[in-house]
């Protein structure tokens, strides 16, 4: 019997999230930068109470070099991190690290490392079957795929694809800069916002062999000079939202899951009405709330989270407002699995701020003291068991 696309999509989403389902308490792991401007030594860990919104003091979970982006295996037993500074073409065997995760203590044990075959990795994700790690290489301007073993170890490098082309901004867009790689809710495709090309590229995913294959049509475009950075799917899978780093805009797309095509619906500013993009201001992260009613994005330089209401029928956005992140440079933020809290990582003030989410209005309210974390760049949740 052949399942309807909508049912297939729902089952895939449930399978992916089952191991990380709502719990009373979570470990939160923070990816950081360990460069000369930071005191960080690697990956940090805190415990998060979903009832109170409180975080315990952060402690070092694993020493690592520039573990800027983290991803958790669908079974919740393994964690993966990139070394953003690694040039794995010159240094084979480095670039991505695999850790075994103790769900009772939160301890991380290094399993192995593997090359991603390029330079300047900035993002990674794990497909919903848990058989492939996908990597976006900003510096190298392309994407990679690495196979995963049943024991969580990184296996063979299955794909390395180089993007080509440029766009209109000579300072930022002379060459490709893949900034993220996101697996579609049905696990059939990987979508890649490329800042240097002003395009979202689409690849078919073959998890069994860690293969990426260019799709037809191969991409969707945003306005020239936008610099697409990150993409978030709506919980229904019907819409996708791309935050554009350089012009501080958000583009809403409808998404055809059967054909893996994006159709532009709307582009709206991430800044308050009447404000123009100033030097030093750019966007970073975008996430849809689990209830499907709200979308959030982060403004660096402006130091705010923008909130939008999502029209359930059209997918278009209406501005709700802006909330200060109580720090500097919110490079990333995360929504806890219950949808009650938002954690904003302020990279340049070395803090994490917790906000309560009003699930009726989407508005954010500061909750509790700031958490000290050196140069936080990303955050992931794992239930305490």
TORKOL-4160 file (C-alpha; in steps of 0.2 Angstrom, whole numbers, padded with zeros to 4 digits, m for minus):
385
<pt num="1" X="0000" Y="0000" Z="0000"/>
<pt num="2" X="0007" Y="0017" Z="m0004"/>
<pt num="3" X="0005" Y="0030" Z="0009"/>
<pt num="4" X="m0002" Y="0047" Z="0005"/>
<pt num="5" X="0012" Y="0061" Z="0005"/>
<pt num="6" X="0004" Y="0070" Z="0020"/>
<pt num="7" X="0004" Y="0054" Z="0030"/>
<pt num="8" X="0021" Y="0050" Z="0025"/>
<pt num="9" X="0027" Y="0067" Z="0030"/>
<pt num="10" X="0018" Y="0066" Z="0047"/>
<pt num="11" X="0025" Y="0049" Z="0051"/>
<pt num="12" X="0043" Y="0055" Z="0047"/>
<pt num="13" X="0041" Y="0070" Z="0058"/>
<pt num="14" X="0035" Y="0059" Z="0072"/>
<pt num="15" X="0049" Y="0046" Z="0070"/>
<pt num="16" X="0062" Y="0060" Z="0070"/>
<pt num="17" X="0056" Y="0068" Z="0086"/>
<pt num="18" X="0051" Y="0053" Z="0096"/>
<pt num="19" X="0068" Y="0050" Z="0105"/>
<pt num="20" X="0068" Y="0069" Z="0110"/>
<pt num="21" X="0050" Y="0070" Z="0116"/>
<pt num="22" X="0045" Y="0082" Z="0130"/>
<pt num="23" X="0052" Y="0079" Z="0147"/>
<pt num="24" X="0053" Y="0088" Z="0163"/>
<pt num="25" X="0071" Y="0092" Z="0162"/>
<pt num="26" X="0084" Y="0093" Z="0148"/>
<pt num="27" X="0103" Y="0094" Z="0146"/>
<pt num="28" X="0107" Y="0109" Z="0135"/>
<pt num="29" X="0123" Y="0108" Z="0125"/>
<pt num="30" X="0131" Y="0124" Z="0119"/>
<pt num="31" X="0143" Y="0125" Z="0104"/>
<pt num="32" X="0155" Y="0139" Z="0105"/>
<pt num="33" X="0170" Y="0147" Z="0097"/>
<pt num="34" X="0187" Y="0144" Z="0105"/>
<pt num="35" X="0197" Y="0158" Z="0097"/>
<pt num="36" X="0208" Y="0172" Z="0104"/>
<pt num="37" X="0193" Y="0182" Z="0108"/>
<pt num="38" X="0185" Y="0168" Z="0119"/>
<pt num="39" X="0189" Y="0159" Z="0135"/>
<pt num="40" X="0179" Y="0144" Z="0129"/>
<pt num="41" X="0187" Y="0127" Z="0129"/>
<pt num="42" X="0174" Y="0117" Z="0119"/>
<pt num="43" X="0156" Y="0111" Z="0121"/>
<pt num="44" X="0147" Y="0116" Z="0137"/>
<pt num="45" X="0132" Y="0108" Z="0146"/>
<pt num="46" X="0118" Y="0115" Z="0157"/>
<pt num="47" X="0102" Y="0107" Z="0164"/>
<pt num="48" X="0086" Y="0116" Z="0160"/>
<pt num="49" X="0070" Y="0114" Z="0170"/>
<pt num="50" X="0055" Y="0116" Z="0158"/>
<pt num="51" X="0043" Y="0121" Z="0173"/>
<pt num="52" X="0053" Y="0136" Z="0179"/>
<pt num="53" X="0064" Y="0140" Z="0164"/>
<pt num="54" X="0080" Y="0140" Z="0174"/>
<pt num="55" X="0097" Y="0134" Z="0168"/>
<pt num="56" X="0110" Y="0127" Z="0180"/>
<pt num="57" X="0128" Y="0134" Z="0178"/>
<pt num="58" X="0136" Y="0129" Z="0162"/>
<pt num="59" X="0151" Y="0117" Z="0164"/>
<pt num="60" X="0163" Y="0110" Z="0151"/>
<pt num="61" X="0156" Y="0094" Z="0143"/>
<pt num="62" X="0170" Y="0091" Z="0131"/>
<pt num="63" X="0186" Y="0100" Z="0126"/>
<pt num="64" X="0186" Y="0104" Z="0107"/>
<pt num="65" X="0192" Y="0117" Z="0095"/>
<pt num="66" X="0178" Y="0129" Z="0088"/>
<pt num="67" X="0163" Y="0116" Z="0090"/>
<pt num="68" X="0152" Y="0130" Z="0083"/>
<pt num="69" X="0137" Y="0119" Z="0078"/>
<pt num="70" X="0130" Y="0104" Z="0086"/>
<pt num="71" X="0117" Y="0091" Z="0081"/>
<pt num="72" X="0109" Y="0077" Z="0090"/>
<pt num="73" X="0106" Y="0059" Z="0083"/>
<pt num="74" X="0087" Y="0055" Z="0082"/>
<pt num="75" X="0089" Y="0042" Z="0095"/>
<pt num="76" X="0096" Y="0055" Z="0107"/>
<pt num="77" X="0112" Y="0044" Z="0111"/>
<pt num="78" X="0125" Y="0053" Z="0101"/>
<pt num="79" X="0130" Y="0071" Z="0098"/>
<pt num="80" X="0140" Y="0078" Z="0083"/>
<pt num="81" X="0150" Y="0094" Z="0082"/>
<pt num="82" X="0160" Y="0103" Z="0068"/>
<pt num="83" X="0177" Y="0111" Z="0070"/>
<pt num="84" X="0173" Y="0127" Z="0061"/>
<pt num="85" X="0191" Y="0132" Z="0059"/>
<pt num="86" X="0196" Y="0115" Z="0052"/>
<pt num="87" X="0203" Y="0113" Z="0034"/>
<pt num="88" X="0200" Y="0094" Z="0032"/>
<pt num="89" X="0207" Y="0095" Z="0014"/>
<pt num="90" X="0224" Y="0098" Z="0022"/>
<pt num="91" X="0221" Y="0088" Z="0038"/>
<pt num="92" X="0212" Y="0072" Z="0034"/>
<pt num="93" X="0202" Y="0065" Z="0048"/>
<pt num="94" X="0197" Y="0082" Z="0056"/>
<pt num="95" X="0181" Y="0093" Z="0053"/>
<pt num="96" X="0167" Y="0083" Z="0062"/>
<pt num="97" X="0167" Y="0074" Z="0079"/>
<pt num="98" X="0156" Y="0061" Z="0086"/>
<pt num="99" X="0152" Y="0059" Z="0104"/>
<pt num="100" X="0142" Y="0046" Z="0114"/>
<pt num="101" X="0130" Y="0055" Z="0126"/>
<pt num="102" X="0126" Y="0048" Z="0143"/>
<pt num="103" X="0107" Y="0052" Z="0145"/>
<pt num="104" X="0108" Y="0051" Z="0164"/>
<pt num="105" X="0123" Y="0061" Z="0167"/>
<pt num="106" X="0125" Y="0071" Z="0152"/>
<pt num="107" X="0143" Y="0066" Z="0150"/>
<pt num="108" X="0151" Y="0066" Z="0132"/>
<pt num="109" X="0163" Y="0053" Z="0126"/>
<pt num="110" X="0173" Y="0056" Z="0110"/>
<pt num="111" X="0170" Y="0041" Z="0098"/>
<pt num="112" X="0179" Y="0047" Z="0083"/>
<pt num="113" X="0182" Y="0061" Z="0070"/>
<pt num="114" X="0180" Y="0062" Z="0051"/>
<pt num="115" X="0184" Y="0074" Z="0037"/>
<pt num="116" X="0170" Y="0083" Z="0028"/>
<pt num="117" X="0182" Y="0086" Z="0013"/>
<pt num="118" X="0181" Y="0105" Z="0013"/>
<pt num="119" X="0185" Y="0120" Z="0023"/>
<pt num="120" X="0175" Y="0132" Z="0034"/>
<pt num="121" X="0161" Y="0121" Z="0039"/>
<pt num="122" X="0147" Y="0131" Z="0048"/>
<pt num="123" X="0132" Y="0119" Z="0050"/>
<pt num="124" X="0128" Y="0101" Z="0051"/>
<pt num="125" X="0112" Y="0090" Z="0053"/>
<pt num="126" X="0108" Y="0072" Z="0055"/>
<pt num="127" X="0094" Y="0064" Z="0043"/>
<pt num="128" X="0079" Y="0057" Z="0052"/>
<pt num="129" X="0085" Y="0039" Z="0049"/>
<pt num="130" X="0101" Y="0042" Z="0059"/>
<pt num="131" X="0112" Y="0036" Z="0045"/>
<pt num="132" X="0120" Y="0052" Z="0038"/>
<pt num="133" X="0128" Y="0068" Z="0044"/>
<pt num="134" X="0126" Y="0082" Z="0032"/>
<pt num="135" X="0138" Y="0097" Z="0032"/>
<pt num="136" X="0137" Y="0115" Z="0025"/>
<pt num="137" X="0154" Y="0122" Z="0021"/>
<pt num="138" X="0154" Y="0141" Z="0021"/>
<pt num="139" X="0172" Y="0143" Z="0017"/>
<pt num="140" X="0173" Y="0129" Z="0004"/>
<pt num="141" X="0156" Y="0134" Z="m0004"/>
<pt num="142" X="0148" Y="0117" Z="m0004"/>
<pt num="143" X="0141" Y="0103" Z="0005"/>
<pt num="144" X="0146" Y="0086" Z="0011"/>
<pt num="145" X="0138" Y="0070" Z="0018"/>
<pt num="146" X="0146" Y="0057" Z="0030"/>
<pt num="147" X="0139" Y="0040" Z="0034"/>
<pt num="148" X="0135" Y="0035" Z="0052"/>
<pt num="149" X="0138" Y="0018" Z="0059"/>
<pt num="150" X="0125" Y="0009" Z="0071"/>
<pt num="151" X="0136" Y="0013" Z="0086"/>
<pt num="152" X="0136" Y="0032" Z="0082"/>
<pt num="153" X="0153" Y="0033" Z="0074"/>
<pt num="154" X="0157" Y="0043" Z="0059"/>
<pt num="155" X="0160" Y="0032" Z="0044"/>
<pt num="156" X="0165" Y="0035" Z="0026"/>
<pt num="157" X="0164" Y="0052" Z="0017"/>
<pt num="158" X="0150" Y="0049" Z="0004"/>
<pt num="159" X="0148" Y="0066" Z="m0005"/>
<pt num="160" X="0157" Y="0082" Z="m0007"/>
<pt num="161" X="0149" Y="0094" Z="m0019"/>
<pt num="162" X="0156" Y="0111" Z="m0024"/>
<pt num="163" X="0144" Y="0125" Z="m0028"/>
<pt num="164" X="0149" Y="0137" Z="m0042"/>
<pt num="165" X="0144" Y="0155" Z="m0046"/>
<pt num="166" X="0142" Y="0172" Z="m0037"/>
<pt num="167" X="0130" Y="0186" Z="m0034"/>
<pt num="168" X="0129" Y="0205" Z="m0034"/>
<pt num="169" X="0138" Y="0210" Z="m0018"/>
<pt num="170" X="0157" Y="0210" Z="m0023"/>
<pt num="171" X="0162" Y="0210" Z="m0004"/>
<pt num="172" X="0152" Y="0195" Z="0001"/>
<pt num="173" X="0146" Y="0186" Z="m0014"/>
<pt num="174" X="0161" Y="0183" Z="m0025"/>
<pt num="175" X="0159" Y="0165" Z="m0023"/>
<pt num="176" X="0148" Y="0152" Z="m0015"/>
<pt num="177" X="0145" Y="0151" Z="0004"/>
<pt num="178" X="0134" Y="0137" Z="0009"/>
<pt num="179" X="0127" Y="0142" Z="0026"/>
<pt num="180" X="0116" Y="0128" Z="0032"/>
<pt num="181" X="0109" Y="0111" Z="0026"/>
<pt num="182" X="0092" Y="0106" Z="0032"/>
<pt num="183" X="0083" Y="0089" Z="0029"/>
<pt num="184" X="0065" Y="0091" Z="0023"/>
<pt num="185" X="0052" Y="0084" Z="0035"/>
<pt num="186" X="0050" Y="0068" Z="0024"/>
<pt num="187" X="0069" Y="0065" Z="0024"/>
<pt num="188" X="0069" Y="0065" Z="0005"/>
<pt num="189" X="0078" Y="0081" Z="0002"/>
<pt num="190" X="0091" Y="0093" Z="0009"/>
<pt num="191" X="0089" Y="0112" Z="0007"/>
<pt num="192" X="0104" Y="0123" Z="0007"/>
<pt num="193" X="0104" Y="0142" Z="0008"/>
<pt num="194" X="0119" Y="0148" Z="0000"/>
<pt num="195" X="0123" Y="0166" Z="0005"/>
<pt num="196" X="0135" Y="0169" Z="m0009"/>
<pt num="197" X="0123" Y="0164" Z="m0023"/>
<pt num="198" X="0107" Y="0171" Z="m0016"/>
<pt num="199" X="0099" Y="0154" Z="m0019"/>
<pt num="200" X="0092" Y="0139" Z="m0009"/>
<pt num="201" X="0099" Y="0123" Z="m0017"/>
<pt num="202" X="0090" Y="0107" Z="m0017"/>
<pt num="203" X="0098" Y="0089" Z="m0016"/>
<pt num="204" X="0090" Y="0072" Z="m0015"/>
<pt num="205" X="0096" Y="0063" Z="0000"/>
<pt num="206" X="0102" Y="0045" Z="0000"/>
<pt num="207" X="0105" Y="0040" Z="0018"/>
<pt num="208" X="0111" Y="0022" Z="0015"/>
<pt num="209" X="0126" Y="0028" Z="0006"/>
<pt num="210" X="0128" Y="0046" Z="0012"/>
<pt num="211" X="0124" Y="0052" Z="m0006"/>
<pt num="212" X="0118" Y="0070" Z="m0011"/>
<pt num="213" X="0112" Y="0072" Z="m0029"/>
<pt num="214" X="0107" Y="0088" Z="m0037"/>
<pt num="215" X="0088" Y="0089" Z="m0039"/>
<pt num="216" X="0078" Y="0096" Z="m0053"/>
<pt num="217" X="0074" Y="0110" Z="m0051"/>
<pt num="218" X="0090" Y="0113" Z="m0043"/>
<pt num="219" X="0086" Y="0129" Z="m0033"/>
<pt num="220" X="0075" Y="0143" Z="m0028"/>
<pt num="221" X="0081" Y="0161" Z="m0027"/>
<pt num="222" X="0079" Y="0176" Z="m0016"/>
<pt num="223" X="0082" Y="0195" Z="m0021"/>
<pt num="224" X="0099" Y="0199" Z="m0027"/>
<pt num="225" X="0111" Y="0204" Z="m0012"/>
<pt num="226" X="0100" Y="0196" Z="0001"/>
<pt num="227" X="0112" Y="0183" Z="0007"/>
<pt num="228" X="0101" Y="0169" Z="0013"/>
<pt num="229" X="0108" Y="0161" Z="0029"/>
<pt num="230" X="0096" Y="0149" Z="0037"/>
<pt num="231" X="0079" Y="0140" Z="0033"/>
<pt num="232" X="0066" Y="0134" Z="0044"/>
<pt num="233" X="0051" Y="0123" Z="0039"/>
<pt num="234" X="0033" Y="0126" Z="0046"/>
<pt num="235" X="0028" Y="0111" Z="0057"/>
<pt num="236" X="0015" Y="0106" Z="0043"/>
<pt num="237" X="0029" Y="0105" Z="0030"/>
<pt num="238" X="0018" Y="0117" Z="0019"/>
<pt num="239" X="0029" Y="0132" Z="0021"/>
<pt num="240" X="0047" Y="0136" Z="0023"/>
<pt num="241" X="0055" Y="0152" Z="0029"/>
<pt num="242" X="0072" Y="0159" Z="0024"/>
<pt num="243" X="0081" Y="0173" Z="0034"/>
<pt num="244" X="0092" Y="0184" Z="0024"/>
<pt num="245" X="0108" Y="0189" Z="0032"/>
<pt num="246" X="0114" Y="0204" Z="0022"/>
<pt num="247" X="0097" Y="0213" Z="0019"/>
<pt num="248" X="0089" Y="0209" Z="0036"/>
<pt num="249" X="0074" Y="0201" Z="0028"/>
<pt num="250" X="0063" Y="0186" Z="0030"/>
<pt num="251" X="0056" Y="0177" Z="0014"/>
<pt num="252" X="0041" Y="0165" Z="0016"/>
<pt num="253" X="0040" Y="0151" Z="0003"/>
<pt num="254" X="0026" Y="0138" Z="0000"/>
<pt num="255" X="0034" Y="0121" Z="m0001"/>
<pt num="256" X="0028" Y="0107" Z="m0012"/>
<pt num="257" X="0034" Y="0091" Z="m0004"/>
<pt num="258" X="0031" Y="0080" Z="m0018"/>
<pt num="259" X="0042" Y="0090" Z="m0030"/>
<pt num="260" X="0053" Y="0098" Z="m0018"/>
<pt num="261" X="0050" Y="0115" Z="m0025"/>
<pt num="262" X="0049" Y="0132" Z="m0016"/>
<pt num="263" X="0038" Y="0146" Z="m0022"/>
<pt num="264" X="0041" Y="0164" Z="m0015"/>
<pt num="265" X="0026" Y="0171" Z="m0006"/>
<pt num="266" X="0032" Y="0186" Z="0003"/>
<pt num="267" X="0048" Y="0196" Z="0009"/>
<pt num="268" X="0047" Y="0206" Z="0025"/>
<pt num="269" X="0060" Y="0216" Z="0035"/>
<pt num="270" X="0067" Y="0208" Z="0051"/>
<pt num="271" X="0069" Y="0226" Z="0058"/>
<pt num="272" X="0056" Y="0238" Z="0066"/>
<pt num="273" X="0045" Y="0248" Z="0053"/>
<pt num="274" X="0055" Y="0262" Z="0046"/>
<pt num="275" X="0072" Y="0256" Z="0052"/>
<pt num="276" X="0085" Y="0253" Z="0038"/>
<pt num="277" X="0100" Y="0241" Z="0039"/>
<pt num="278" X="0115" Y="0249" Z="0048"/>
<pt num="279" X="0133" Y="0244" Z="0047"/>
<pt num="280" X="0136" Y="0229" Z="0059"/>
<pt num="281" X="0118" Y="0223" Z="0058"/>
<pt num="282" X="0114" Y="0207" Z="0050"/>
<pt num="283" X="0102" Y="0192" Z="0054"/>
<pt num="284" X="0106" Y="0174" Z="0060"/>
<pt num="285" X="0094" Y="0161" Z="0065"/>
<pt num="286" X="0076" Y="0157" Z="0061"/>
<pt num="287" X="0064" Y="0145" Z="0069"/>
<pt num="288" X="0045" Y="0141" Z="0068"/>
<pt num="289" X="0036" Y="0138" Z="0084"/>
<pt num="290" X="0030" Y="0120" Z="0086"/>
<pt num="291" X="0012" Y="0126" Z="0087"/>
<pt num="292" X="0014" Y="0133" Z="0069"/>
<pt num="293" X="0007" Y="0150" Z="0074"/>
<pt num="294" X="0023" Y="0160" Z="0076"/>
<pt num="295" X="0040" Y="0163" Z="0068"/>
<pt num="296" X="0056" Y="0170" Z="0076"/>
<pt num="297" X="0072" Y="0177" Z="0069"/>
<pt num="298" X="0088" Y="0185" Z="0077"/>
<pt num="299" X="0095" Y="0202" Z="0072"/>
<pt num="300" X="0114" Y="0204" Z="0076"/>
<pt num="301" X="0120" Y="0221" Z="0079"/>
<pt num="302" X="0102" Y="0226" Z="0083"/>
<pt num="303" X="0102" Y="0213" Z="0097"/>
<pt num="304" X="0084" Y="0207" Z="0095"/>
<pt num="305" X="0073" Y="0193" Z="0092"/>
<pt num="306" X="0059" Y="0197" Z="0079"/>
<pt num="307" X="0042" Y="0188" Z="0081"/>
<pt num="308" X="0029" Y="0186" Z="0067"/>
<pt num="309" X="0012" Y="0178" Z="0067"/>
<pt num="310" X="0010" Y="0165" Z="0053"/>
<pt num="311" X="m0006" Y="0164" Z="0043"/>
<pt num="312" X="m0012" Y="0146" Z="0044"/>
<pt num="313" X="m0019" Y="0147" Z="0026"/>
<pt num="314" X="m0007" Y="0157" Z="0016"/>
<pt num="315" X="0009" Y="0155" Z="0026"/>
<pt num="316" X="0012" Y="0174" Z="0026"/>
<pt num="317" X="0019" Y="0184" Z="0040"/>
<pt num="318" X="0013" Y="0198" Z="0051"/>
<pt num="319" X="0025" Y="0207" Z="0062"/>
<pt num="320" X="0021" Y="0205" Z="0081"/>
<pt num="321" X="0036" Y="0214" Z="0088"/>
<pt num="322" X="0054" Y="0214" Z="0094"/>
<pt num="323" X="0062" Y="0208" Z="0110"/>
<pt num="324" X="0080" Y="0213" Z="0116"/>
<pt num="325" X="0091" Y="0198" Z="0119"/>
<pt num="326" X="0098" Y="0207" Z="0134"/>
<pt num="327" X="0116" Y="0205" Z="0127"/>
<pt num="328" X="0126" Y="0207" Z="0111"/>
<pt num="329" X="0125" Y="0197" Z="0094"/>
<pt num="330" X="0112" Y="0184" Z="0095"/>
<pt num="331" X="0120" Y="0172" Z="0083"/>
<pt num="332" X="0108" Y="0158" Z="0087"/>
<pt num="333" X="0093" Y="0155" Z="0098"/>
<pt num="334" X="0084" Y="0138" Z="0102"/>
<pt num="335" X="0066" Y="0134" Z="0106"/>
<pt num="336" X="0064" Y="0121" Z="0120"/>
<pt num="337" X="0054" Y="0105" Z="0114"/>
<pt num="338" X="0039" Y="0110" Z="0124"/>
<pt num="339" X="0037" Y="0127" Z="0115"/>
<pt num="340" X="0037" Y="0136" Z="0131"/>
<pt num="341" X="0054" Y="0144" Z="0131"/>
<pt num="342" X="0066" Y="0152" Z="0120"/>
<pt num="343" X="0085" Y="0153" Z="0123"/>
<pt num="344" X="0095" Y="0166" Z="0115"/>
<pt num="345" X="0114" Y="0164" Z="0114"/>
<pt num="346" X="0123" Y="0181" Z="0114"/>
<pt num="347" X="0140" Y="0177" Z="0106"/>
<pt num="348" X="0149" Y="0193" Z="0110"/>
<pt num="349" X="0142" Y="0196" Z="0128"/>
<pt num="350" X="0145" Y="0178" Z="0132"/>
<pt num="351" X="0128" Y="0175" Z="0139"/>
<pt num="352" X="0112" Y="0165" Z="0136"/>
<pt num="353" X="0095" Y="0173" Z="0140"/>
<pt num="354" X="0079" Y="0163" Z="0143"/>
<pt num="355" X="0062" Y="0170" Z="0138"/>
<pt num="356" X="0045" Y="0164" Z="0141"/>
<pt num="357" X="0034" Y="0162" Z="0126"/>
<pt num="358" X="0016" Y="0167" Z="0126"/>
<pt num="359" X="0008" Y="0153" Z="0116"/>
<pt num="360" X="m0007" Y="0164" Z="0112"/>
<pt num="361" X="0001" Y="0180" Z="0106"/>
<pt num="362" X="0019" Y="0174" Z="0102"/>
<pt num="363" X="0027" Y="0187" Z="0113"/>
<pt num="364" X="0043" Y="0185" Z="0123"/>
<pt num="365" X="0046" Y="0189" Z="0141"/>
<pt num="366" X="0063" Y="0188" Z="0150"/>
<pt num="367" X="0064" Y="0174" Z="0163"/>
<pt num="368" X="0077" Y="0173" Z="0176"/>
<pt num="369" X="0095" Y="0178" Z="0176"/>
<pt num="370" X="0107" Y="0177" Z="0162"/>
<pt num="371" X="0118" Y="0161" Z="0160"/>
<pt num="372" X="0137" Y="0164" Z="0158"/>
<pt num="373" X="0143" Y="0154" Z="0143"/>
<pt num="374" X="0159" Y="0159" Z="0133"/>
<pt num="375" X="0156" Y="0164" Z="0115"/>
<pt num="376" X="0140" Y="0153" Z="0113"/>
<pt num="377" X="0135" Y="0149" Z="0095"/>
<pt num="378" X="0122" Y="0135" Z="0095"/>
<pt num="379" X="0112" Y="0125" Z="0107"/>
<pt num="380" X="0103" Y="0108" Z="0107"/>
<pt num="381" X="0092" Y="0099" Z="0119"/>
<pt num="382" X="0092" Y="0081" Z="0125"/>
<pt num="383" X="0080" Y="0074" Z="0138"/>
<pt num="384" X="0087" Y="0069" Z="0155"/>
<pt num="385" X="0083" Y="0051" Z="0158"/>
